[in-house]
């Protein structure tokens, strides 16, 4: 069962506890902190109010079930879960097993005047699934039981899944046919294929497989106005693309029940490699040239100097790291070095050729290629970063992220601006912030910028929330100032909705609202999210 107040499953065997050296390193930057007191599950369940939901065969009104489907994984969600103060709860949770069940639930919602919130894996970090205060009963529709490979057209390479299928189950069911979807967001273990479409997700190997909009061929969405079936054309010039209307819709138009995905045969070979560049500026220039040259890689990630130093410090194996750093220093990658992680995936011939080209670029920019050991470490731990929150929480430290995507011409200035604004957001409180950035999801035009920041908890939950709001606003306002998208891969939800007009413009926001109104004129579907 999924943890009720954190990330992952209750029976997972990951060690949440920070090592002594890791704790000392972080506390040496932000200072020691006192962890907040966690509420117990029994205490929190006791606060859940009586349900206002009318009876229905698919709706469960049990208090603990409602609590477990009330929040996602944003910092406000964590503060709610850990304090036991959830605020608003759904009045019931429905568990449909088919599109027809969803049709029935939506008809029931219209008849009984209910609010409806779609729920996939509950991994949202932007407040997508948080219920808003309402005089109407609120029903969360969890697609947990719609988790199967429904059909597989091997000739066309299109697989149809129930929208509630989790990442590992997507891959397991495809691998039996010799195929992969290749979509690996950091939330992969806990997120669903329908949620990826609804939030316009991006996976770690998007350089090879594409973002979710490239994979999403069509599907089915149940709405209050009826069923929307989206056919699977390879391409079309017949007017606006209905697929694009559904991608990123975040439950405002209806509930995605089936997704038809373009899949790929499992690659003959795959390895992840690491190199170091002597500086951040050199690393950015080198990686931009690699992606603009069209080298067939599956992923690229460039960590700035602070992230590089932090990962080497927190990763353990101090003796091996010390030896490697001496070697890197000898090769010209000293203080200020940046780590470049990249994946090579495909046939043996493709991988050999791509690696040769990349190594040539690395050498031209005075970088040092060190092989696959650190790449294997990244591959092994690629989905474990969310678990770090637990270890940090236990010592009174909170970690969060800001992410955007920008044109290459402004990336360097935007990174400096975002980091500076976030670092200074709590200056009046004399709080130090540990902040670092990496570039990922590379494109010829630009790249994703992913910034992580660590800060101390406040003396209580309310003060901690105030600190987070200041940091979040500082990062978001910097993104807007530099002309970046408010979200490259996490969606909009509630937390980013305020900043969306700067990106879409007044007319664009009006068009999105009108589109939502066509499907949901009474605003029953996930109100308060995406557009305000």
For each residue, the residues with C-beta under 8 A, 3 or more apart:
1: 9 10 11
2: 8 9 10 68 122 190
3: 6 7 8 9 10
4: 41 44 64 67 68 81
5: 38 39 41 44 78 81 82
6: 3 78 81 389 390 393
7: 3 73 190 386 387 389 390
8: 2 3 12 14 189 190 386 387
9: 1 2 3 12
10: 1 2 3
11: 1
12: 8 9 387
13:
14: 8 384 387
15: 391
16: 387 390 391 394
17: 391 394
18: 22 23 26 391 392 394 395
19: 22 23 316
20: 23 24
21: 24 25 313 318
22: 18 19 25 26 313 314 391
23: 18 19 20 26 27 395
24: 20 21 27 28
25: 21 22 28 29 310 313 314
26: 18 22 23 29 30 392 395 397 434 454
27: 23 24 30 31 32 33 395 397
28: 24 25
29: 25 26 432 434 454
30: 26 27 33 397 431 432 433 434 454 455 456
31: 27 431 432 456
32: 27 396
33: 27 30 395 396 397 456 457
34: 396 457 459
35: 393 394 395 396 457
36: 82 83 396 457 460 461 464
37:
38: 5 82 83
39: 5 43 44 82 83 84 85
40: 43 44 84
41: 4 5 44 45 64
42: 45 46
43: 39 40 46 47 84
44: 4 5 39 40 41 47 48 67 81 84 86
45: 41 42 48 63 64 67
46: 42 43
47: 43 44 84 85 86
48: 44 45 63 64 66 67 86 89
49: 89
50:
51: 61 66 91 92 137
52: 91 137
53: 56 59 61 91 92 114 137 139
54: 108 112 114 137
55: 59
56: 53 59 92 94 105 108
57:
58: 94 95 96 101 104 105
59: 53 55 56 92 93 94 105 139
60: 65 66 92 93 94 95
61: 51 53 65 66 91 92
62: 65 66
63: 45 48 66 67
64: 4 41 45 48 67 68
65: 60 61 62 68 69 93
66: 48 51 60 61 62 63 69 70 89 90 91 92 93 140
67: 4 44 45 48 63 64 70 86 89
68: 2 4 64 65
69: 65 66 90 93 119 122 129 140 142
70: 66 67 80 86 89 90 129 130 131 140
71: 77 80 81 86 122 129 130
72: 77 122 123 124 125 126 127 128 129 130
73: 7 77 78 122 123 124 125 187 386
74: 77 78 124 125 126 127 493 495
75: 78 79 398 400 468 472
76: 79 80 127 130 465 468 495
77: 71 72 73 74 80 81 124 127 130
78: 5 6 73 74 75 81 82 389 393 398
79: 75 76 82 83 461 464 465 468
80: 70 71 76 77 83 85 86 87
81: 4 5 6 44 71 77 78 84 86
82: 5 36 38 39 78 79 393 461
83: 36 38 39 79 80 461
84: 39 40 43 44 47 81
85: 39 47 80 461
86: 44 47 48 67 70 71 80 81 89
87: 80 133
88: 130 131 132 133 134 138
89: 48 49 66 67 70 86 131 138
90: 66 69 70 93 117 131 138 139 140
91: 51 52 53 61 66 137 138 139
92: 51 53 56 59 60 61 66 137 138 139 140
93: 59 60 65 66 69 90 119 139 140 141 142
94: 56 58 59 60 101 105 139 140 141 142
95: 58 60 142 144 145
96: 58 101 102 104 105 141 143 145 146 257
97: 101 145 146
98: 101 102 146 257
99: 102 103 220 222 227 257 258
100: 103 104
101: 58 94 96 97 98 104 105
102: 96 98 99 105 106 141 222 255 257
103: 99 100 106 107 222 227
104: 58 96 100 101 107 108
105: 56 58 59 94 96 101 102 108 109 116 139 141
106: 102 103 109 110 116 222 223 224 254 255
107: 103 104 110 111
108: 54 56 104 105 111 112 114
109: 105 106 112 113 114 115 116 139 224 524
110: 106 107 113 224 522 524
111: 107 108
112: 54 108 109 137
113: 109 110 136 137
114: 53 54 108 109 136 137 138 139 524
115: 109 131 132 134 136 137 138 139 524 527
116: 105 106 109 138 139 140 141 251 255 524 525 526
117: 90 129 131 138 139 140 141 251 526
118: 129 140 141 143 194 198 251 255 256 525 526
119: 69 93 122 129 140 141 142 143
120: 123 143 163 164 191 192 194 195 198
121: 166 187 190 191 192 195
122: 2 69 71 72 73 119 129 190
123: 72 73 120 187 190 191 195
124: 72 73 74 77 127 128 129 195 199 490 491 493
125: 72 73 74 401 490 495
126: 72 74 487 490 491 492 493 494 495 496
127: 72 74 76 77 124 130 493 494 495 529
128: 72 124 199 250 251 491 493 494 526 529
129: 69 70 71 72 117 118 119 122 124 140
130: 70 71 72 76 77 88 127 494
131: 70 88 89 90 115 117 134 138 140
132: 88 115 527 528
133: 87 88
134: 88 115 131 137 138 527
135:
136: 113 114 115 524
137: 51 52 53 54 91 92 112 113 114 115 134
138: 88 89 90 91 92 114 115 116 117 131 134
139: 53 59 90 91 92 93 94 105 109 114 115 116 117
140: 66 69 70 90 92 93 94 116 117 118 119 129 131
141: 93 94 96 102 105 116 117 118 119 255
142: 69 93 94 95 119 164
143: 96 118 119 120 146 147 162 163 164 192 194 255 257
144: 95 147 164
145: 95 96 97 164
146: 96 97 98 143 162 163 164 165 257
147: 143 144 162 164 165 166 169 192
148: 161 162 165 173
149: 152 159 160 161 165 173 174
150: 160 161 162 258
151: 159 160
152: 149 158 159 160 177
153: 156 157 158 159
154: 157 177 179
155:
156: 153 232
157: 153 154 179 262 263 264 265
158: 152 153 217 232 260 261 262 263
159: 149 151 152 153 174 179 181 260 261 263
160: 149 150 151 152 219 258 259 260 261
161: 148 149 150 165 170 173 193 258 259 261
162: 143 146 147 148 150 165 194 257 258
163: 120 143 146 192 193 194 195 197 219 255 256 257 258 259
164: 120 142 143 144 145 146 147 192 194
165: 146 147 148 149 161 162 169 170 173 192 193 194
166: 121 147 169 170 189 190 191 192
167: 170 171 183 184 185 187 188 189 190 191 192 193
168: 171 172 188 189
169: 147 165 166 172 173
170: 161 165 166 167 173 174 181 183 193
171: 167 168 174 175 180 181
172: 168 169 175 176
173: 148 149 161 165 169 170 176
174: 149 159 170 171 177 179 180 181 263
175: 171 172 178 179 180 266
176: 172 173
177: 152 154 174
178: 175 265 266
179: 154 157 159 174 175 263 264 265 266
180: 171 174 175 209 263 264 265 266 267
181: 159 170 171 174 193 209 215 261 263 264
182: 203 205 208 209 215 263 264 298
183: 167 170 188 193 196 201 203 209 212 215
184: 167 188 203 204 205 382 383
185: 167 188 191 196 201 202 203 204 489
186: 204 382 383 385 386
187: 73 121 123 167 190 191 386
188: 167 168 183 184 185 191 203 383
189: 8 166 167 168 383
190: 2 7 8 121 122 123 166 167 187
191: 120 121 123 166 167 185 187 188 195 196 201
192: 120 121 143 147 163 164 165 166 167 195 196
193: 161 163 165 167 170 181 183 196 197 259 261
194: 118 120 143 162 163 164 165 197 198 256 257 259
195: 120 121 123 124 163 191 192 198 199 201
196: 183 185 191 192 193 199 201 212
197: 163 193 194 200 201 212 216 219 246 247 256 259
198: 118 120 194 195 246 247 248 249 250 251 256 491
199: 124 128 195 196 248 250 490 491
200: 197 211 212 213 247 248 489 491
201: 183 185 191 195 196 197 211 212 489 491
202: 185 206 211 212 441 448 488 489
203: 182 183 184 185 188 206 209 211 212
204: 184 185 186 299 382 440
205: 182 184 208 209 298 299 343 345
206: 202 203 209 210 211 299 441
207: 291 297 298 299 300 343 441 442
208: 182 205 296 297 298 299 343 345 346
209: 180 181 182 183 203 205 206 214 215 264 298
210: 206 213 214 215
211: 200 201 202 203 206 214 215 441 489
212: 183 196 197 200 201 202 203 215 216 247
213: 200 210 216 243 244 247
214: 209 210 211 262
215: 181 182 183 209 210 211 212 261 262 263
216: 197 212 213 219 243 247 259 260 261 262
217: 158 232 243 260 261 262
218: 229 230 231 232 233 243 260
219: 160 163 197 216 230 246 256 257 258 259 260
220: 99 227 228 229 230 256 257 258
221: 227 228 230 246 253 254 255 256 257
222: 99 102 103 106 227 228 254 255 257
223: 106 226 227 228 253 254 255 519 520
224: 106 109 110 254 519 520 521 522 524 525
225: 518 519 520
226: 223
227: 99 103 220 221 222 223
228: 220 221 222 223 242 246 254 519
229: 218 220
230: 218 219 220 221 242 243 246 260
231: 218
232: 156 158 217 218 260
233: 218 236
234:
235:
236: 233 241
237:
238:
239:
240: 244 245
241: 236 244 245
242: 228 230 245 246
243: 213 216 217 218 230 246 247
244: 213 240 241 247
245: 240 241 242 249 253 515
246: 197 198 219 221 228 230 242 243 249 253 256
247: 197 198 200 212 213 216 243 244
248: 198 199 200 491 492 530
249: 198 245 246 252 253 254 256 516 530
250: 128 198 199 491 492 493 526 529 530
251: 116 117 118 128 198 254 255 525 526 529
252: 249 516 519 520 525 526 529 530 531
253: 221 223 245 246 249 515 516 518 519 520 525
254: 106 221 222 223 224 228 249 251 519 520 525
255: 102 106 116 118 141 143 163 221 222 223 251 525
256: 118 163 194 197 198 219 220 221 246 249 259
257: 96 98 99 102 143 146 162 163 194 219 220 221 222
258: 99 150 160 161 162 163 219 220
259: 160 161 163 193 194 197 216 219 256
260: 158 159 160 216 217 218 219 230 232
261: 158 159 160 161 181 193 215 216 217
262: 157 158 214 215 216 217
263: 157 158 159 174 179 180 181 182 215
264: 157 179 180 181 182 209 267
265: 157 178 179 180
266: 175 178 179 180
267: 180 264 270 345 346 347
268: 346 347 348 351
269: 344 345 346 347 348 351
270: 267 298 343 344 345 346 351
271: 343 344 351 372 375
272: 299 341 342 343 344 372 375 376 378 379
273: 341 342 343 344 355 358 369 371 372 375
274: 339 340 341 342 369 370 371 372 373 374 375 378
275: 339 340 342 359 362 367 368 369 370
276: 308 328 333 337 338 339 340 367 368 370
277: 280 282 283 286 302 333 337 338 340 362 365 366 367
278: 282 332 333 334 336 337 366 367
279: 282 283 305 336 337 338
280: 277 283 284 304 305 336 338
281: 284 285 412
282: 277 278 279 285 286 338 365 366 367
283: 277 279 280 286 287 302 338 340 365 367
284: 280 281 287 288 302 411 412 439
285: 281 282 288 289 365
286: 277 282 283 289 290 340 361 362 364 365 367
287: 283 284 290 291 300 302 340 439 442 447
288: 284 285 291 292 408 442 447
289: 285 286 292 293 361
290: 286 287 293 295 297 300 357 358 361 442
291: 207 287 288 294 295 300 442 443 444 447
292: 288 289 444
293: 289 290 357 361
294: 291 444
295: 290 291 354 357 358 361
296: 208 346 350 353 354
297: 207 208 290 300 342 343 344 345 354 358
298: 182 205 207 208 209 270 343 344 345 346
299: 204 205 206 207 208 272 341 342 343 440
300: 207 287 290 291 297 340 341 342 343 439 440 442
301: 340 341 342 438 439 440
302: 277 283 284 287 338 339 340 341 438 439 440
303: 307 308 311 338 339 340 341 436 437 438
304: 280 307 308 338 415 436 437 438
305: 279 280 308 309 335 336 337 338
306: 309 310 434 435 436 437
307: 303 304 310 311 339 436 437 438 452
308: 276 303 304 305 311 312 337 338 339
309: 305 306 312 313
310: 25 306 307 313 314 434 436
311: 303 307 308 314 315 339
312: 308 309 315 321 325 339
313: 21 22 25 309 310 321
314: 22 25 310 311
315: 311 312 321 377
316: 19
317: 320 321
318: 21 321 322
319: 322 323
320: 317 323 324
321: 312 313 315 317 318 324 325
322: 318 319 325 326
323: 319 320 326 327
324: 320 321 327 328 370
325: 312 321 322 328 329
326: 322 323 329 330
327: 323 324 330 331 368 370
328: 276 324 325 331 333 334 337 368 370
329: 325 326 332 333 334
330: 326 327
331: 327 328 368
332: 278 329 366 368
333: 276 277 278 328 329 337 367 368
334: 278 328 329 337
335: 305
336: 278 279 280 305
337: 276 277 278 279 305 308 328 333 334
338: 276 277 279 280 282 283 302 303 304 305 308
339: 274 275 276 302 303 307 308 311 312 374
340: 274 275 276 277 283 286 287 300 301 302 303 362 367
341: 272 273 274 299 300 301 302 303 374 375 378
342: 272 273 274 275 297 299 300 301 358 375
343: 205 207 208 270 271 272 273 297 298 299 300 375
344: 269 270 271 272 273 297 298 351 354 355 358
345: 205 208 267 269 270 297 298 351
346: 208 267 268 269 270 296 298 350 351 354
347: 267 268 269 350 351
348: 268 269 351 352
349: 352 353
350: 296 346 347 353 354
351: 268 269 270 271 344 345 346 347 348 354 355
352: 348 349 355 356
353: 296 349 350 356 357
354: 295 296 297 344 346 350 351 357 358
355: 273 344 351 352 358 359
356: 352 353 359 360
357: 290 293 295 353 354 360 361
358: 273 290 295 297 342 344 354 355 361 362
359: 275 355 356 362 363 369
360: 356 357 363 364
361: 286 289 290 293 295 357 358 364 365
362: 275 277 286 340 358 359 365 367 368 369
363: 359 360 366 367 369
364: 286 360 361
365: 277 282 283 285 286 361 362
366: 277 278 282 332 363
367: 275 276 277 278 282 283 286 333 340 362 363
368: 275 276 327 328 331 332 333 362
369: 273 274 275 359 362 363
370: 274 275 276 324 327 328 373 374
371: 273 274 374 375
372: 271 272 273 274 375 376
373: 274 370 376 377
374: 274 339 341 370 371 377 378
375: 271 272 273 274 341 342 343 371 372 378 379
376: 272 372 373 379 380
377: 315 373 374 380 381
378: 272 274 341 374 375 381 382
379: 272 375 376 382
380: 376 377
381: 377 378 384 385
382: 184 186 204 378 379 385
383: 184 186 188 189 386
384: 14 381 387 388
385: 186 381 382 388
386: 7 8 73 186 187 383 389
387: 7 8 12 14 16 384 390 391
388: 384 385 391 392 399
389: 6 7 78 386 392 393 398 399
390: 6 7 16 387 393 394
391: 15 16 17 18 22 387 388 394 395
392: 18 26 388 389 395 397 398 399 454
393: 6 35 78 82 389 390 396 397 398
394: 16 17 18 35 390 391
395: 18 23 26 27 33 35 391 392
396: 32 33 34 35 36 393 456 457
397: 26 27 30 33 392 393 454 455 456 457
398: 75 78 389 392 393 454 455 456 457 464 468
399: 388 389 392 452 453 454
400: 75 452 453 468 471 472
401: 125 450 451 452 453
402: 418 422 450 451 453 472 475 476 479
403: 448 449 450 451 487 488 489 490
404: 414 418 448 449 479 484 485 486 487 488
405: 441 443 446 447 448 449 484 485 488
406: 410 411 414 446 447 449 482 483 484 485
407: 410 411 445 446 483
408: 288 411 445 446 447
409:
410: 406 407 413 414 482 483 484
411: 284 406 407 408 414 415 439 446 447 449
412: 281 284 415 416
413: 410 416 417 482
414: 404 406 410 411 417 418 449 478 479 482 484
415: 304 411 412 418 419 437 449 451
416: 412 413 419 420
417: 413 414 420 421 478 481 482
418: 402 404 414 415 421 422 437 449 451 475 478 479 482
419: 415 416 422 423 435 436 437 451
420: 416 417 423 424
421: 417 418 424 425 474 475 477 478
422: 402 418 419 425 433 435 451 453 471 474 475 478
423: 419 420 433 435 453
424: 420 421 427 474
425: 421 422 433 470 471 473 474
426: 429 430 431 433 455 467 470 471
427: 424 430 431
428:
429: 426 467
430: 426 427
431: 30 31 426 427 455 456 467
432: 29 30 31
433: 30 422 423 425 426 453 454 455 471
434: 26 29 30 306 310 453 454 455
435: 306 419 422 423 451 452 453 454
436: 303 304 306 307 310 419 451 452
437: 303 304 306 307 415 418 419 449 450 451 452
438: 301 302 303 304 307 450
439: 284 287 300 301 302 411 442 447 448 449 450
440: 204 299 300 301 302 447 448 450
441: 202 206 207 211 405 447 448 488 489
442: 207 287 288 290 291 300 439 447 448
443: 291 405 446 447
444: 291 292 294
445: 407 408
446: 405 406 407 408 411 443
447: 287 288 291 405 406 408 411 439 440 441 442 443
448: 202 403 404 405 439 440 441 442 488 489
449: 403 404 405 406 411 414 415 418 437 439 484 488
450: 401 402 403 437 438 439 440
451: 401 402 403 415 418 419 422 435 436 437 475
452: 307 399 400 401 435 436 437
453: 399 400 401 402 422 423 433 434 435 471 475
454: 26 29 30 392 397 398 399 433 434 435
455: 30 397 398 426 431 433 434 467 468 471
456: 30 31 33 396 397 398 431 467
457: 33 34 35 36 396 397 398 464 467
458: 461 462 463 464 465 466 467
459: 34 463
460: 36 463 464
461: 36 79 82 83 85 458 464 465
462: 458 465 466
463: 458 459 460 466 467
464: 36 79 398 457 458 460 461 467 468
465: 76 79 458 461 462 468 469
466: 458 462 463 469 470
467: 426 429 431 455 456 457 458 463 464 470 471
468: 75 76 79 398 400 455 464 465 471 472
469: 465 466 472 473
470: 425 426 466 467 473 474
471: 400 422 425 426 433 453 455 467 468 474 475
472: 75 400 402 468 469 475 476 495
473: 425 469 470 476 477
474: 421 422 424 425 470 471 477 478
475: 402 418 421 422 451 453 471 472 478 479
476: 402 472 473 479 480 486 496 498 499
477: 421 473 474 480 481 499
478: 414 417 418 421 422 474 475 481 482
479: 402 404 414 418 475 476 482 484 485 486 499
480: 476 477 483 484 486 499 502 503
481: 417 477 478
482: 406 410 413 414 417 418 478 479
483: 406 407 410 480
484: 404 405 406 410 414 449 479 480
485: 404 405 406 479 488 503
486: 404 476 479 480 492 496 499 500 502 503
487: 126 403 404 490 491 492 496
488: 202 403 404 405 441 448 449 485
489: 185 200 201 202 211 403 441 448
490: 124 125 126 199 403 487 493 496
491: 124 126 128 198 199 200 201 248 250 487 496
492: 126 248 250 486 487 496 497 500 529 530
493: 74 124 126 127 128 250 490 496 497 529 530
494: 126 127 128 130 497 528 529
495: 74 76 125 126 127 472
496: 126 476 486 487 490 491 492 493 499 500
497: 492 493 494 500 528 529 530 531 532
498: 476 532
499: 476 477 479 480 486 496 502 503
500: 486 492 496 497 503 504 509 530 531
501: 504 505 506 509
502: 480 486 499
503: 480 485 486 499 500 508
504: 500 501 508 509 512
505: 501 508 509
506: 501 509 510
507: 510 511
508: 503 504 505 511 512
509: 500 501 504 505 506 512 513 531
510: 506 507 513 514
511: 507 508 514 515
512: 504 508 509 515 516 530 531
513: 509 510 516 517 531
514: 510 511 517 518
515: 245 253 511 512 518 519
516: 249 252 253 512 513 519 520 523 525 530 531
517: 513 514 520 521
518: 225 253 514 515 521
519: 223 224 225 228 252 253 254 515 516 525
520: 223 224 225 252 253 254 516 517 523 524 525
521: 224 517 518
522: 110 224
523: 516 520 527
524: 109 110 114 115 116 136 224 520 527
525: 116 118 224 251 252 253 254 255 516 519 520
526: 116 117 118 128 250 251 252 529 530
527: 115 132 134 523 524
528: 132 494 497 532
529: 127 128 250 251 252 492 493 494 497 526
530: 248 249 250 252 492 493 497 500 512 516 526
531: 252 497 500 509 512 513 516
532: 497 498 528
